Amino acid sequence: MPPLTATPQETDAKIRFGGIERLPGCELPYRQDPDTVMYLCFTSGTTGEPKGVMHSDNTVLANARVFVKDWRFDGDTVLYTLSPMSHNIGTVGLATMLAVGGEMVVHTPFDAKRTYDRIIETGATSVLGVPTHAIDVLTELRRRGEKKLGKVTSFQVGGATVPPSLIRGLLEIGVKPKNGFGMTENCSFQYTRPDDPPEVIMNSCGRPCDGFEIKLWSQENPDIEVPVGEVGELGGRGACLMLGYFNDQVATERAFNAHGWFMTGDLAQLDERGNLRIVGRKKDLIIRGGHNIHPAKIEDLTMRHDGVIKAAAFPVADERLGEKVCLAVIPKQMGQVDPRAILAHLDESGLSKFEMPEYFLELEAFPLTPSGKILKRGLSAQVADGTLKPTPIRFTKEAR
C-alpha cells in the first residue's frame, strides 16, 4: 500500500467545478501535518443526534487511493456525485478525484429528470449516490426509452440497502454497479470490485479495502467475536478510521470495544470468501414478543417484487407484543399492489412467519434525510400521531 501522507502531485491536482480551476501556485492548508483535523463532518442522525466526526488528510486519502486502484480510475475519469458534499459519499468522491487528478461534478438539488440530462451533458463516466438516486435515474432512463446512460460505465451506490433489481437494471444498460458500505466515521471502507460476479454484487457489499480490516462481534457482548456465518455487530479498524468525535471524548470511547475495534452499530454476516452482507442497524431492530426482526431482510425481499420500487420496514407499538412490523412501499403504480400478494411473495422468498409484516402502507414518497436515506423514525412517528394510518394485514397459507 502506498504511503498515507499527501503527495505534492495530489496536493496540486487540478479541481474543476463548472470550469473554475485553482490558480497555479496557490497554497493549500494542512500541507505541513497530514494528521491535522482538516474535515469535520456530521453523522446522518437516522438513529439519534448527529455527532461531529474528525478526519485528517491521511484518513481520507487512505481510502481514496485504494478506491482509485480498485476501480481503475485515472485522470480522464469524470465522477458525478448525486450525494451532497455534506455526506460521506460526496466527500469520498472529492478525495478520490484529488488523488487521481480527475474531474468531479457536483449536483444539487436532486431532480431525476434534470439529473439524467446533466449526467449526459457533463460526460460523466462514473456516478456516486445512494440507492434512491440510482433507482430514480434508472426509472427516468426507462421512461425515455433509452438503453445507455451516456458514457457512464460504473455506478457506485451505498448508504442503504441495495435492491437486487437495481443491480440487475444497471447491468442491463452496461453499467457496472459498486455495492458499497461506509460510514461518516470510516469513509467507504467496504465495497464490491469490478470483477465480482453479479450474485456477489447483489447479495453483499464485498470486501474491505486495503488498509482496513473487519470482524463481527456478539450482539450481547461486543468483546466476543462470532464465527463466520453468524450475525454479529460489525467492527472495523484501519487507516481510514476517524480521529474521534468532536468535543465528545465519552462518545469516542464508547464507540470502541475492549480490543480497540470501532463498533459500527450495524449487524452483518460474513461468508467463507470474506464478503459482507449487512443485515440492518442494531438500533433498527424490531423486537416482536422477544424475537429480533431485521428490517433489511424484509426490505430486500420486498423489493424483489416486480410491483415495488422502494420498501421500508419499521416498528409500530403494540400493547401485547411490544412492537409489530409495518411495511411501507412505494409501488410502480399507486393502488396496484395487493398486500396479500406481497405477503405471499415474502413467504415464497423464505421469510419466516414471525417476521411477517402485520401492517401495510402504500406511499408516494418516504421522508428522507438530506443525504437521501429513509427516515424510519419519521414513519414511526407519523403512525404514532395518526398522520399515517396503516392497514392491518395477516399472512395465512390459506389466503395465498
KOLDO-484832 format. One record per residue: x, y, z of N, C-alpha, C in turn; residue in three letters. Coordinates in steps of 0.1 Angstrom, whole numbers, padded with zeros to 4 digits, always signed. Layout:
KOLDO-484832
XYZXYZXYZALA/...
This chain:
KOLDO-484832
+0009-0012+0000+0000+0000+0000+0009+0012+0000MET/+0005+0023-0008+0014+0035-0008+0014+0042+0005PRO/+0024+0051+0007+0024+0059+0020+0011+0067+0021PRO/+0007+0070+0033-0006+0076+0036-0005+0092+0037LEU/+0007+0098+0035+0007+0112+0035+0004+0118+0021THR/-0001+0130+0021-0004+0137+0009+0008+0140+0000ALA/+0008+0136-0012+0020+0139-0021+0018+0152-0028THR/+0029+0158-0033+0027+0171-0040+0018+0170-0052PRO/+0019+0158-0059+0010+0157-0071-0004+0157-0067GLN/-0008+0151-0056-0022+0151-0052-0026+0164-0046GLU/-0017+0171-0039-0020+0184-0034-0022+0194-0045THR/-0015+0193-0056-0016+0202-0067-0025+0198-0078ASP/-0032+0187-0075-0042+0181-0085-0052+0192-0089ALA/-0055+0193-0101-0065+0203-0106-0079+0199-0102LYS/-0086+0208-0096-0100+0206-0092-0109+0215-0102ILE/-0118+0209-0109-0126+0217-0118-0141+0216-0114ARG/-0147+0227-0111-0161+0229-0107-0167+0239-0117PHE/-0174+0235-0127-0180+0244-0136-0170+0252-0143GLY/-0158+0247-0146-0148+0254-0154-0139+0262-0146GLY/-0141+0263-0133-0132+0272-0124-0121+0263-0120ILE/-0108+0267-0122-0096+0260-0117-0089+0267-0107GLU/-0082+0260-0098-0074+0266-0088-0062+0273-0094ARG/-0059+0285-0090-0048+0293-0096-0035+0286-0093LEU/-0026+0286-0103-0013+0280-0101-0005+0286-0090PRO/+0002+0278-0081+0009+0283-0070+0002+0286-0058GLY/-0012+0285-0058-0020+0287-0046-0017+0277-0036CYS/-0013+0281-0024-0010+0272-0013-0023+0266-0007GLU/-0024+0253-0005-0035+0247+0002-0031+0245+0017LEU/-0041+0246+0026-0038+0244+0040-0035+0230+0044PRO/-0030+0228+0056-0028+0215+0062-0017+0206+0055TYR/-0009+0213+0046+0002+0205+0040+0013+0201+0050ARG/+0015+0209+0060+0026+0206+0069+0023+0194+0078GLN/+0011+0191+0082+0008+0180+0091-0004+0172+0085ASP/-0002+0161+0079-0013+0154+0073-0022+0147+0083PRO/-0018+0148+0096-0026+0142+0107-0035+0153+0114ASP/-0034+0165+0109-0042+0176+0115-0057+0174+0111THR/-0066+0177+0119-0080+0177+0116-0083+0187+0105VAL/-0087+0182+0093-0090+0191+0082-0104+0190+0077MET/-0112+0181+0083-0125+0178+0078-0134+0175+0090TYR/-0144+0183+0093-0154+0180+0104-0167+0178+0097LEU/-0172+0165+0098-0185+0162+0092-0194+0156+0102CYS/-0207+0155+0099-0216+0151+0109-0224+0138+0104PHE/-0226+0129+0114-0234+0117+0111-0248+0121+0106THR/-0255+0112+0100-0268+0115+0094-0279+0117+0104SER/-0277+0111+0116-0288+0112+0126-0300+0104+0124GLY/-0299+0093+0116-0311+0085+0114-0315+0077+0126THR/-0306+0075+0135-0309+0067+0148-0306+0075+0160THR/-0303+0088+0159-0300+0096+0171-0295+0110+0167GLY/-0290+0117+0177-0284+0130+0174-0272+0129+0166GLU/-0270+0138+0155-0258+0138+0148-0245+0141+0156PRO/-0234+0134+0153-0222+0137+0160-0211+0142+0150LYS/-0203+0151+0155-0192+0157+0147-0181+0147+0146GLY/-0177+0143+0133-0166+0133+0131-0154+0140+0125VAL/-0142+0138+0131-0130+0144+0127-0121+0135+0118MET/-0117+0141+0107-0109+0134+0097-0097+0142+0094HIS/-0086+0136+0090-0074+0142+0085-0072+0139+0070SER/-0061+0146+0065-0057+0142+0051-0054+0128+0050ASP/-0047+0122+0060-0043+0108+0059-0055+0099+0059ASN/-0065+0101+0068-0076+0092+0069-0084+0092+0056THR/-0086+0103+0050-0094+0104+0038-0086+0099+0026VAL/-0073+0103+0025-0066+0098+0013-0063+0083+0014LEU/-0062+0077+0026-0060+0063+0027-0071+0055+0019ALA/-0084+0060+0021-0095+0054+0014-0095+0057-0001ASN/-0092+0070-0004-0093+0074-0018-0083+0067-0027ALA/-0071+0065-0022-0061+0059-0031-0064+0044-0035ARG/-0069+0037-0025-0073+0023-0028-0085+0022-0037VAL/-0094+0032-0035-0106+0033-0043-0102+0035-0058PHE/-0093+0044-0060-0087+0046-0074-0082+0034-0080VAL/-0074+0026-0072-0067+0014-0077-0078+0003-0080LYS/-0087+0001-0071-0096-0010-0072-0106-0007-0084ASP/-0110+0005-0086-0120+0008-0096-0114+0015-0108TRP/-0100+0014-0109-0093+0018-0121-0096+0031-0127ARG/-0097+0041-0118-0099+0055-0122-0086+0061-0126PHE/-0087+0071-0135-0075+0078-0139-0078+0093-0142ASP/-0069+0100-0148-0071+0114-0150-0082+0118-0159GLY/-0087+0108-0167-0098+0111-0176-0112+0108-0170ASP/-0112+0103-0157-0124+0100-0151-0132+0112-0148THR/-0145+0112-0151-0154+0123-0147-0164+0117-0137VAL/-0163+0121-0125-0171+0115-0114-0182+0124-0110LEU/-0195+0120-0112-0207+0128-0109-0213+0123-0096TYR/-0213+0132-0086-0219+0128-0073-0233+0134-0071THR/-0242+0125-0068-0256+0129-0066-0258+0131-0051LEU/-0248+0127-0043-0248+0130-0028-0241+0143-0026SER/-0246+0151-0016-0241+0164-0013-0227+0163-0007PRO/-0219+0174-0007-0206+0173+0000-0207+0172+0015MET/-0219+0174+0020-0221+0172+0035-0222+0157+0038SER/-0222+0149+0028-0224+0134+0031-0211+0127+0028HIS/-0209+0116+0035-0197+0108+0033-0194+0104+0019ASN/-0205+0101+0011-0203+0096-0003-0197+0108-0011ILE/-0202+0120-0010-0197+0131-0017-0183+0134-0014GLY/-0179+0134-0001-0166+0137+0003-0156+0126-0002THR/-0160+0114-0002-0151+0103-0008-0149+0105-0023VAL/-0159+0110-0030-0158+0113-0044-0148+0124-0046GLY/-0148+0135-0038-0139+0146-0039-0125+0141-0037LEU/-0123+0133-0026-0109+0129-0023-0104+0119-0034ALA/-0113+0111-0039-0108+0102-0050-0103+0109-0062THR/-0111+0120-0066-0106+0127-0078-0094+0136-0075MET/-0092+0140-0063-0080+0147-0059-0068+0138-0060LEU/-0070+0125-0056-0059+0115-0056-0055+0111-0070ALA/-0064+0112-0079-0061+0107-0093-0060+0119-0103VAL/-0064+0131-0099-0064+0142-0109-0075+0142-0119GLY/-0086+0136-0115-0098+0135-0124-0107+0147-0122GLY/-0119+0147-0128-0129+0157-0127-0141+0153-0119GLU/-0145+0162-0110-0157+0159-0102-0168+0169-0105MET/-0180+0164-0107-0192+0172-0109-0201+0171-0097VAL/-0206+0182-0092-0215+0182-0080-0229+0186-0085VAL/-0239+0178-0080-0252+0181-0084-0261+0183-0072HIS/-0268+0194-0072-0278+0197-0062-0287+0208-0066THR/-0300+0208-0063-0307+0197-0056-0310+0186-0065PRO/-0315+0175-0060-0318+0163-0068-0331+0164-0075PHE/-0331+0162-0088-0343+0162-0097-0340+0151-0107ASP/-0347+0140-0107-0344+0129-0116-0343+0133-0131ALA/-0353+0141-0136-0352+0144-0150-0340+0153-0153LYS/-0338+0163-0145-0326+0172-0148-0313+0164-0145ARG/-0313+0156-0135-0301+0148-0132-0297+0139-0144THR/-0307+0133-0150-0304+0124-0162-0297+0133-0173TYR/-0303+0144-0176-0297+0153-0186-0283+0158-0182ASP/-0281+0161-0169-0268+0166-0165-0257+0155-0166ARG/-0261+0142-0163-0251+0131-0164-0246+0130-0178ILE/-0256+0132-0188-0252+0131-0202-0244+0143-0206ILE/-0248+0155-0202-0242+0167-0207-0227+0168-0202GLU/-0225+0164-0190-0211+0165-0184-0202+0154-0188THR/-0206+0144-0195-0198+0133-0200-0193+0125-0188GLY/-0201+0124-0178-0198+0116-0166-0195+0101-0170ALA/-0184+0096-0164-0180+0082-0167-0184+0073-0155THR/-0186+0079-0143-0189+0072-0131-0198+0081-0123SER/-0208+0074-0115-0217+0082-0107-0217+0076-0093VAL/-0218+0086-0083-0219+0082-0069-0233+0086-0064LEU/-0238+0078-0055-0251+0082-0048-0256+0071-0039GLY/-0268+0073-0034-0275+0063-0026-0285+0055-0035VAL/-0290+0044-0031-0299+0036-0039-0311+0044-0044PRO/-0316+0053-0036-0327+0061-0041-0324+0069-0053THR/-0312+0075-0054-0307+0082-0065-0307+0073-0078HIS/-0300+0061-0076-0299+0052-0087-0312+0047-0092ALA/-0321+0044-0083-0335+0040-0087-0342+0050-0096ILE/-0341+0063-0091-0348+0074-0098-0342+0076-0112ASP/-0329+0076-0113-0322+0078-0126-0325+0067-0135VAL/-0325+0054-0130-0329+0043-0139-0343+0044-0143LEU/-0352+0048-0135-0366+0050-0138-0368+0060-0149THR/-0360+0071-0148-0361+0082-0159-0355+0077-0172GLU/-0345+0069-0171-0339+0063-0184-0349+0054-0191LEU/-0356+0046-0183-0366+0037-0189-0378+0045-0194ARG/-0382+0056-0187-0393+0064-0192-0390+0070-0205ARG/-0378+0073-0208-0374+0079-0221-0371+0068-0231ARG/-0371+0056-0227-0368+0045-0237-0354+0044-0241GLY/-0344+0049-0232-0330+0048-0235-0324+0035-0231GLU/-0313+0031-0237-0307+0019-0235-0293+0020-0228LYS/-0288+0033-0228-0275+0035-0222-0276+0048-0214LYS/-0267+0049-0204-0266+0061-0195-0254+0069-0199LEU/-0254+0075-0212-0243+0083-0217-0230+0075-0217GLY/-0220+0081-0211-0207+0075-0210-0204+0068-0197LYS/-0214+0066-0189-0213+0060-0176-0210+0045-0177VAL/-0199+0041-0170-0196+0027-0170-0196+0021-0156THR/-0198+0030-0146-0199+0024-0132-0208+0033-0124SER/-0216+0027-0115-0225+0035-0106-0223+0029-0092PHE/-0218+0038-0083-0214+0033-0070-0225+0038-0060GLN/-0232+0028-0054-0243+0031-0045-0240+0026-0031VAL/-0244+0033-0021-0242+0029-0007-0251+0037+0002GLY/-0250+0036+0014-0257+0043+0024-0271+0037+0028GLY/-0275+0026+0021-0287+0020+0024-0288+0006+0017ALA/-0298-0002+0019-0299-0015+0013-0300-0013-0002THR/-0293-0021-0010-0293-0020-0024-0302-0032-0030VAL/-0313-0029-0036-0322-0040-0040-0316-0047-0052PRO/-0317-0060-0053-0311-0068-0065-0317-0063-0078PRO/-0329-0058-0078-0335-0053-0091-0327-0041-0096SER/-0322-0033-0087-0314-0022-0091-0301-0026-0097LEU/-0294-0036-0091-0282-0042-0096-0284-0047-0110ILE/-0295-0055-0112-0298-0061-0125-0300-0050-0135ARG/-0308-0040-0131-0311-0029-0140-0299-0021-0145GLY/-0289-0019-0137-0277-0012-0141-0269-0021-0150LEU/-0268-0034-0147-0260-0043-0155-0266-0044-0169LEU/-0279-0043-0170-0286-0044-0183-0283-0033-0193GLU/-0279-0021-0187-0275-0010-0196-0260-0008-0196ILE/-0253-0018-0193-0238-0018-0194-0231-0010-0184GLY/-0238-0008-0172-0231+0000-0161-0228-0010-0150VAL/-0215-0010-0146-0211-0019-0135-0214-0013-0122LYS/-0223-0019-0114-0226-0014-0101-0215-0017-0090PRO/-0213-0007-0081-0205-0010-0070-0214-0009-0057LYS/-0216-0021-0051-0224-0021-0039-0214-0018-0027ASN/-0215-0006-0022-0206-0002-0012-0212+0001+0002GLY/-0204+0000+0012-0209+0003+0025-0198+0012+0032PHE/-0202+0022+0039-0193+0031+0046-0200+0039+0057GLY/-0193+0046+0064-0199+0055+0074-0191+0068+0074MET/-0197+0078+0080-0190+0091+0082-0177+0088+0089THR/-0177+0079+0099-0166+0076+0107-0154+0069+0100GLU/-0157+0062+0089-0146+0054+0083-0147+0054+0068ASN/-0152+0065+0062-0152+0066+0047-0160+0055+0041CYS/-0155+0051+0029-0162+0040+0022-0153+0028+0022SER/-0152+0021+0033-0142+0011+0035-0145-0003+0030PHE/-0158-0005+0026-0163-0018+0022-0170-0017+0009GLN/-0166-0025-0001-0173-0024-0014-0169-0036-0023TYR/-0178-0039-0033-0175-0049-0043-0165-0043-0053THR/-0159-0053-0061-0149-0049-0071-0155-0051-0085ARG/-0149-0044-0095-0155-0045-0109-0155-0060-0114PRO/-0147-0068-0110-0147-0082-0115-0155-0092-0106ASP/-0162-0087-0096-0171-0095-0088-0183-0100-0097ASP/-0187-0112-0095-0199-0117-0103-0211-0110-0098PRO/-0222-0110-0106-0235-0103-0102-0240-0108-0089PRO/-0239-0121-0086-0245-0126-0074-0238-0120-0061GLU/-0225-0118-0062-0218-0112-0051-0222-0097-0050VAL/-0224-0090-0061-0228-0076-0060-0242-0075-0055ILE/-0251-0084-0058-0265-0084-0054-0267-0087-0039MET/-0258-0096-0034-0261-0102-0021-0251-0097-0010ASN/-0241-0088-0014-0232-0084-0004-0226-0071-0008SER/-0219-0065+0002-0211-0052-0001-0196-0055-0002CYS/-0193-0067-0006-0179-0071-0009-0170-0072+0003GLY/-0158-0068+0000-0147-0070+0010-0141-0056+0014ARG/-0135-0056+0026-0129-0043+0030-0117-0039+0021PRO/-0115-0026+0020-0104-0021+0012-0091-0023+0018CYS/-0080-0022+0011-0067-0024+0016-0065-0014+0027ASP/-0058-0018+0038-0056-0009+0049-0067-0008+0059GLY/-0077-0017+0057-0088-0017+0067-0092-0032+0069PHE/-0095-0035+0081-0100-0049+0084-0112-0049+0093GLU/-0120-0059+0092-0133-0060+0098-0134-0073+0106ILE/-0142-0073+0117-0146-0085+0124-0160-0084+0129LYS/-0167-0095+0132-0181-0094+0137-0180-0099+0152LEU/-0188-0091+0160-0188-0093+0174-0202-0096+0179TRP/-0202-0103+0190-0215-0107+0196-0224-0095+0199SER/-0237-0096+0196-0247-0086+0198-0248-0083+0213GLN/-0247-0094+0221-0248-0092+0236-0235-0088+0243GLU/-0224-0092+0237-0211-0088+0243-0201-0084+0232ASN/-0199-0071+0230-0191-0067+0218-0176-0070+0219PRO/-0172-0077+0230-0158-0081+0232-0156-0096+0228ASP/-0167-0103+0223-0166-0117+0219-0168-0118+0204ILE/-0159-0123+0197-0160-0125+0182-0169-0136+0179GLU/-0177-0135+0168-0186-0146+0164-0180-0152+0152VAL/-0183-0165+0150-0178-0172+0138-0184-0168+0125PRO/-0177-0172+0114-0182-0169+0101-0196-0175+0099VAL/-0205-0168+0093-0219-0173+0091-0229-0168+0101GLY/-0224-0164+0113-0234-0159+0123-0235-0144+0122GLU/-0247-0139+0126-0249-0125+0126-0242-0119+0138VAL/-0235-0108+0136-0228-0101+0147-0227-0086+0144GLY/-0223-0078+0154-0221-0064+0152-0208-0062+0145GLU/-0208-0054+0134-0196-0051+0126-0187-0042+0133LEU/-0174-0046+0134-0164-0038+0140-0153-0036+0129GLY/-0146-0025+0130-0135-0022+0120-0124-0014+0126GLY/-0112-0015+0119-0101-0006+0123-0092-0005+0111ARG/-0085+0006+0110-0076+0008+0098-0073+0022+0095GLY/-0067+0024+0084-0061+0037+0081-0072+0048+0078ALA/-0084+0044+0074-0094+0055+0070-0104+0057+0082CYS/-0101+0052+0094-0109+0054+0105-0107+0069+0111LEU/-0118+0075+0115-0118+0088+0121-0108+0090+0132MET/-0105+0103+0135-0097+0106+0147-0105+0106+0160LEU/-0118+0107+0159-0127+0107+0170-0138+0117+0168GLY/-0147+0117+0178-0159+0127+0177-0155+0140+0183TYR/-0159+0150+0176-0155+0164+0181-0161+0167+0194PHE/-0153+0172+0203-0157+0177+0217-0166+0166+0224ASN/-0163+0153+0222-0171+0143+0229-0162+0131+0231ASP/-0154+0132+0241-0145+0121+0244-0153+0108+0249GLN/-0164+0110+0256-0172+0099+0261-0177+0091+0249VAL/-0183+0098+0240-0189+0091+0228-0178+0084+0220ALA/-0166+0090+0219-0155+0084+0212-0151+0071+0219THR/-0149+0071+0232-0145+0059+0239-0156+0048+0238GLU/-0168+0052+0239-0179+0042+0238-0180+0035+0225ARG/-0175+0042+0215-0176+0036+0201-0167+0024+0199ALA/-0158+0021+0208-0148+0011+0206-0150+0000+0216PHE/-0147-0013+0212-0148-0024+0222-0135-0025+0229ASN/-0134-0035+0238-0122-0036+0246-0109-0039+0239ALA/-0111-0044+0226-0099-0048+0218-0095-0037+0208HIS/-0102-0025+0209-0098-0014+0201-0104-0014+0187GLY/-0115-0021+0185-0123-0021+0173-0134-0011+0173TRP/-0135-0003+0163-0147+0006+0162-0159-0001+0159PHE/-0169+0000+0168-0182-0007+0166-0192+0001+0158MET/-0196-0003+0147-0204+0005+0137-0218+0006+0141THR/-0223-0004+0149-0238-0004+0152-0246-0011+0141GLY/-0239-0017+0132-0245-0025+0121-0244-0040+0123ASP/-0255-0047+0120-0255-0061+0122-0252-0068+0108LEU/-0243-0078+0107-0239-0083+0094-0235-0097+0095ALA/-0233-0103+0083-0228-0117+0082-0217-0117+0072GLN/-0207-0126+0075-0196-0128+0066-0197-0142+0059LEU/-0194-0143+0046-0194-0157+0040-0180-0162+0040ASP/-0178-0174+0035-0165-0180+0035-0155-0173+0027GLU/-0159-0165+0017-0150-0158+0009-0147-0144+0014ARG/-0152-0140+0025-0149-0127+0031-0159-0116+0027GLY/-0169-0120+0019-0179-0109+0015-0189-0107+0027ASN/-0192-0094+0028-0200-0090+0039-0215-0087+0035LEU/-0224-0091+0042-0238-0088+0040-0244-0081+0052ARG/-0249-0068+0050-0254-0061+0061-0269-0066+0063ILE/-0271-0069+0076-0285-0073+0080-0294-0062+0084VAL/-0288-0052+0090-0295-0040+0095-0288-0033+0106GLY/-0293-0021+0109-0288-0013+0121-0292-0020+0134ARG/-0283-0020+0143-0286-0026+0156-0298-0018+0163LYS/-0298-0005+0161-0309+0003+0167-0322+0002+0159LYS/-0321-0004+0147-0333-0005+0138-0341-0018+0141ASP/-0335-0027+0150-0341-0040+0153-0356-0038+0157LEU/-0364-0046+0152-0378-0046+0156-0380-0059+0166ILE/-0384-0056+0178-0384-0067+0188-0399-0071+0190ILE/-0403-0082+0184-0417-0086+0185-0419-0098+0194ARG/-0424-0095+0206-0426-0106+0215-0413-0113+0219GLY/-0402-0105+0220-0389-0111+0224-0381-0116+0212GLY/-0387-0116+0200-0379-0121+0188-0373-0109+0181HIS/-0361-0110+0177-0354-0099+0169-0357-0101+0154ASN/-0362-0090+0149-0365-0090+0134-0357-0079+0128ILE/-0350-0083+0117-0341-0074+0110-0349-0067+0098HIS/-0351-0054+0098-0359-0048+0087-0352-0050+0073PRO/-0339-0050+0073-0332-0050+0060-0336-0063+0052ALA/-0338-0074+0059-0341-0086+0052-0355-0085+0046LYS/-0365-0079+0053-0378-0078+0048-0378-0068+0036ILE/-0371-0057+0037-0370-0047+0026-0364-0053+0014GLU/-0353-0061+0016-0346-0067+0004-0356-0076-0003ASP/-0363-0085+0004-0372-0094-0003-0384-0087-0009LEU/-0389-0077-0002-0400-0069-0008-0396-0063-0021THR/-0384-0057-0022-0380-0050-0034-0377-0059-0045MET/-0378-0072-0043-0376-0082-0054-0390-0085-0061ARG/-0400-0079-0055-0414-0080-0061-0414-0070-0073HIS/-0420-0074-0084-0420-0066-0096-0427-0053-0095ASP/-0437-0053-0086-0445-0041-0085-0440-0030-0075GLY/-0429-0033-0069-0424-0024-0058-0411-0017-0062VAL/-0410-0004-0060-0398+0004-0063-0389+0005-0050ILE/-0396+0009-0039-0388+0010-0027-0397+0005-0015LYS/-0390+0001-0004-0397-0005+0007-0390-0001+0020ALA/-0398+0000+0031-0392+0003+0044-0400-0004+0054ALA/-0393-0012+0063-0399-0019+0074-0396-0012+0087ALA/-0406-0009+0095-0403-0002+0107-0413-0006+0118PHE/-0410-0003+0131-0418-0008+0142-0430+0001+0145PRO/-0441-0005+0148-0453+0002+0154-0455-0004+0168VAL/-0459+0004+0177-0461-0001+0191-0473-0010+0192ALA/-0472-0020+0201-0482-0030+0203-0482-0033+0218ASP/-0494-0032+0224-0495-0034+0239-0491-0048+0243GLU/-0494-0058+0235-0492-0072+0239-0477-0076+0235ARG/-0473-0074+0223-0460-0079+0218-0449-0069+0219LEU/-0452-0056+0222-0442-0046+0223-0441-0038+0210GLY/-0438-0046+0199-0437-0040+0186-0442-0050+0175GLU/-0447-0044+0165-0451-0052+0153-0444-0045+0141LYS/-0444-0053+0130-0437-0048+0118-0447-0041+0109VAL/-0444-0029+0105-0452-0022+0094-0443-0021+0082CYS/-0449-0025+0071-0442-0025+0058-0448-0014+0049LEU/-0439-0004+0046-0443+0007+0037-0437+0005+0023ALA/-0444+0007+0013-0438+0005-0001-0442+0017-0009VAL/-0433+0020-0019-0436+0029-0030-0438+0020-0042ILE/-0450+0019-0047-0452+0010-0058-0449+0016-0072PRO/-0448+0008-0082-0446+0014-0095-0459+0021-0100LYS/-0470+0016-0095-0483+0023-0098-0491+0023-0085GLN/-0496+0035-0081-0504+0036-0069-0517+0027-0070MET/-0520+0020-0060-0532+0013-0060-0532-0001-0067GLY/-0520-0004-0072-0519-0017-0080-0512-0028-0072GLN/-0508-0025-0060-0501-0036-0052-0510-0041-0041VAL/-0513-0054-0042-0521-0061-0032-0512-0066-0021ASP/-0515-0061-0008-0506-0065+0003-0506-0080+0005PRO/-0517-0087+0002-0517-0102+0003-0507-0108-0007ARG/-0506-0102-0019-0496-0107-0028-0482-0105-0023ALA/-0480-0093-0017-0467-0091-0011-0463-0101+0000ILE/-0473-0104+0008-0471-0114+0019-0468-0128+0013LEU/-0475-0131+0003-0473-0144-0004-0459-0145-0010ALA/-0455-0133-0016-0442-0132-0022-0431-0134-0011HIS/-0433-0128+0000-0423-0129+0011-0422-0143+0016LEU/-0434-0150+0017-0434-0164+0021-0426-0172+0012ASP/-0429-0170-0001-0422-0178-0012-0407-0175-0012GLU/-0403-0163-0007-0389-0159-0007-0382-0164+0005SER/-0389-0170+0015-0382-0176+0026-0384-0169+0039GLY/-0392-0158+0039-0394-0151+0052-0402-0159+0062LEU/-0397-0160+0074-0405-0168+0084-0418-0161+0088SER/-0426-0169+0094-0440-0164+0098-0439-0153+0108LYS/-0429-0154+0118-0429-0144+0129-0423-0131+0124PHE/-0416-0131+0112-0411-0119+0106-0420-0111+0097GLU/-0432-0118+0094-0441-0112+0085-0447-0098+0090MET/-0448-0089+0081-0454-0076+0084-0468-0078+0088PRO/-0473-0070+0098-0487-0070+0102-0494-0057+0100GLU/-0487-0048+0094-0494-0035+0089-0488-0032+0076TYR/-0496-0025+0067-0491-0022+0054-0495-0007+0050PHE/-0485+0000+0044-0487+0013+0039-0483+0014+0024LEU/-0491+0021+0016-0487+0024+0003-0485+0039+0002GLU/-0473+0044-0001-0470+0058-0001-0464+0062-0015LEU/-0465+0075-0017-0459+0081-0030-0445+0084-0027GLU/-0441+0087-0015-0427+0091-0011-0424+0088+0003ALA/-0412+0086+0007-0408+0084+0021-0401+0097+0026PHE/-0402+0099+0039-0394+0110+0045-0379+0106+0044PRO/-0371+0116+0039-0357+0113+0037-0348+0123+0045LEU/-0336+0118+0048-0326+0127+0054-0321+0136+0042THR/-0313+0147+0045-0307+0154+0034-0298+0146+0025PRO/-0293+0135+0030-0284+0127+0021-0291+0116+0014SER/-0305+0115+0015-0313+0106+0007-0316+0093+0014GLY/-0313+0092+0027-0316+0079+0034-0331+0080+0040LYS/-0338+0069+0040-0351+0068+0045-0351+0071+0060ILE/-0359+0080+0065-0360+0084+0079-0371+0075+0085LEU/-0368+0064+0090-0378+0054+0096-0384+0060+0108LYS/-0376+0067+0116-0381+0074+0128-0393+0083+0125ARG/-0392+0089+0113-0403+0098+0109-0415+0090+0105GLY/-0414+0078+0099-0425+0070+0096-0432+0065+0109LEU/-0424+0060+0118-0429+0055+0131-0437+0067+0138SER/-0431+0079+0138-0437+0090+0145-0451+0094+0138ALA/-0451+0093+0125-0464+0096+0118-0475+0086+0121GLN/-0471+0074+0122-0481+0063+0126-0485+0066+0140VAL/-0476+0069+0149-0480+0071+0163-0489+0083+0165ALA/-0487+0094+0157-0496+0105+0159-0508+0105+0150ASP/-0510+0095+0143-0522+0093+0135-0521+0099+0121GLY/-0510+0106+0117-0508+0112+0104-0509+0101+0093THR/-0503+0089+0096-0503+0078+0087-0512+0067+0094LEU/-0520+0061+0086-0529+0051+0091-0527+0038+0083LYS/-0518+0029+0088-0515+0017+0081-0527+0007+0082PRO/-0528-0001+0072-0538-0012+0071-0533-0025+0078THR/-0541-0030+0087-0537-0043+0093-0537-0054+0083PRO/-0527-0062+0083-0527-0074+0074-0522-0086+0081ILE/-0526-0098+0076-0522-0110+0083-0519-0121+0073ARG/-0508-0127+0074-0504-0138+0065-0510-0151+0069PHE/-0516-0158+0060-0521-0172+0063-0518-0180+0050THR/-0515-0192+0051-0513-0200+0039-0525-0201+0031LYS/-0537-0201+0038-0550-0203+0031-0553-0190+0022GLU/-0547-0179+0026-0551-0166+0019-0542-0164+0007ALA/-0533-0173+0004-0524-0172-0007-0531-0174-0020ARG/
